[in-house]
């Protein structure tokens, strides 16, 4: 069985999302990104969104739950950041 040959476009979208999230995590670990700043949170939001697109076509309940939570955390963090900037 050729695993790569069995991948559909949605799988490649999910792989791209995983790479985006892992790259953001690496950026924080390497000191190039700050975890509570928009670039990190936007990368997480984008990555989770891409993974959710792939999960629409190949559902996995556990993966869907973690990606929805990832999206909600990123949105919360972004809102908190931008609300804090408006106040002061």
Secondary structure, DSSP 4 states (H G I P E B T S, - for coil): --TGGG--HHHHHHHHHHHHHHHHHHHHHTTSS-TTSHHHHHHHHHHHHHHHHHHHHS--HHHHHHHHHHHHHHHHHHHHHHHHHHH-
